[in-house]
């Protein structure tokens, strides 16, 4: 069995992300899955890297084969350094496919032995994105159906809301 990467910004990690991780691990073809927090120096994330990685670790702690790491460089460079040849990517719809397909082809151009495995999400997560969760949280909306409890608590704290959710 081989190792796989699940790269992304995970800002924050959602139930949709966790579903993709669970699907990938349940396939039984990967010995280890590294959730790779890909830090983009041109973007200002909601949570600092270490705090975001701690949230990801907390939400994936029930799966011993899931590791969490970060990189500020190219995903393919990280993969080569760690002898990983497969990336897992979740797809929500047609627009995701177009963007993900382009990224997969670019990654293959950068590293010819690197492949991407696409997994479809559940229909009730098709609309779910980290940016949508951030927006709902910032406006004081209920986010518990979108993110694990520990993430909801951090989001409410980040936006100055009490433990109850709505402002």
C-alpha positions in Angstrom: 0.0 0.0 0.0 1.1 3.5 -0.6 0.8 6.9 1.1 -1.4 9.7 -0.2 -1.7 13.4 0.2 -4.9 15.4 0.7 -3.7 18.9 0.0 -5.8 22.0 0.6 -6.2 25.2 2.6 -8.8 23.7 5.0 -9.6 27.2 6.2 -11.4 25.9 8.2 -11.8 22.1 7.8 -15.5 21.2 7.1 -17.6 18.0 7.3 -17.2 17.8 3.5 -13.4 17.6 3.9 -13.8 14.9 6.6 -16.1 12.9 4.4 -13.4 12.8 1.7 -10.8 11.8 4.2 -13.0 9.0 5.5 -13.8 7.8 2.0 -10.2 7.7 1.1 -9.2 5.8 4.2 -12.1 3.3 3.8 -10.9 2.4 0.3 -8.1 0.4 2.0 -5.5 1.3 -0.7 -3.5 3.9 1.3 -1.3 3.0 4.2 -1.3 6.6 5.3 -3.0 9.8 4.3 -1.4 13.1 5.0 -3.7 16.0 5.2 -1.4 18.7 3.8 -2.2 22.3 4.8 -1.0 24.1 1.7 -0.1 27.6 2.8 -0.5 30.3 0.2 1.7 33.3 1.0 -0.6 35.5 -1.1 -3.6 34.7 1.1 -4.4 35.7 4.6 -5.9 32.6 6.3 -8.5 32.9 9.1 -6.4 30.8 11.4 -2.6 30.7 11.8 -1.0 27.6 10.3 -0.3 25.9 13.7 -3.8 26.6 15.0 -5.4 25.3 11.8 -3.2 22.1 11.9 -4.3 21.6 15.5 -7.9 21.7 14.5 -7.3 19.3 11.7 -5.5 16.9 14.0 -8.3 17.1 16.5 -11.0 16.4 13.9 -9.0 13.4 12.4 -7.7 11.9 15.7 -9.9 8.9 15.4 -8.0 7.7 12.3 -4.4 6.7 13.3 -3.4 6.4 9.6 -4.2 10.1 9.0 -1.3 12.6 9.6 -1.3 16.4 9.3 1.5 18.5 7.9 1.9 21.8 6.1 3.9 23.2 3.3 4.6 26.7 1.9 5.9 25.3 -1.4 4.6 23.2 -4.2 2.6 20.2 -3.3 4.6 18.1 -5.9 7.8 19.1 -4.2 6.4 18.0 -0.8 5.3 14.8 -2.4 8.7 14.1 -3.9 10.5 14.8 -0.6 8.1 12.3 1.2 8.0 9.7 -1.6 4.2 10.2 -2.1 2.8 9.7 -5.6 -1.0 10.3 -5.1 -3.1 13.3 -4.2 -6.7 12.9 -3.1 -9.1 15.7 -4.2 -12.7 16.1 -3.5 -15.2 17.1 -6.1 -18.5 18.9 -5.5 -19.6 19.7 -9.0 -18.7 20.5 -12.5 -16.9 23.8 -11.7 -14.7 21.9 -9.2 -13.8 19.3 -11.8 -12.6 22.0 -14.2 -10.4 23.6 -11.7 -9.2 20.3 -10.1 -8.5 18.8 -13.6 -6.3 21.8 -14.5 -4.4 21.5 -11.2 -3.9 17.7 -11.6 -2.5 18.2 -15.1 -0.2 20.9 -13.9 1.0 18.7 -11.0 1.7 15.9 -13.5 3.7 18.3 -15.7 5.7 19.2 -12.6 6.1 15.6 -11.5 5.3 13.0 -14.1 4.8 10.2 -11.5 2.3 12.1 -9.5 -1.3 11.3 -9.9 -4.6 12.6 -8.6 -7.5 10.5 -7.3 -10.8 12.4 -7.4 -13.6 11.5 -5.0 -17.1 12.8 -5.2 -18.6 14.2 -2.1 -22.1 13.4 -0.7 -24.9 15.3 -2.3 -25.6 17.2 1.0 -22.1 18.6 1.0 -22.1 19.6 -2.7 -22.6 23.3 -1.8 -20.3 23.3 1.2 -17.1 25.3 1.2 -14.8 26.8 3.8 -15.5 30.3 2.5 -19.2 29.7 2.8 -18.7 28.5 6.4 -16.5 31.6 7.2 -19.2 33.9 5.8 -22.0 32.2 7.8 -19.9 32.2 11.0 -19.0 35.9 10.5 -22.7 36.8 10.2 -23.6 34.9 13.4 -25.3 32.0 11.6 -25.5 28.4 12.8 -22.5 26.4 11.5 -22.7 23.2 13.5 -24.1 21.3 10.5 -21.1 22.3 8.4 -18.1 21.8 10.8 -17.1 19.7 13.7 -17.9 21.1 17.1 -14.3 22.1 17.9 -14.2 24.1 14.7 -17.5 25.8 15.4 -16.2 26.9 18.8 -13.1 28.4 17.3 -15.1 30.2 14.6 -17.5 31.7 17.1 -14.5 32.8 19.3 -12.8 34.2 16.2 -15.8 36.3 15.3 -16.5 37.4 18.9 -19.6 35.3 19.5 -20.6 33.3 22.6 -20.6 29.5 22.8 -24.3 29.4 21.8 -23.8 30.3 18.1 -26.2 33.0 17.0 -25.4 36.6 17.7 
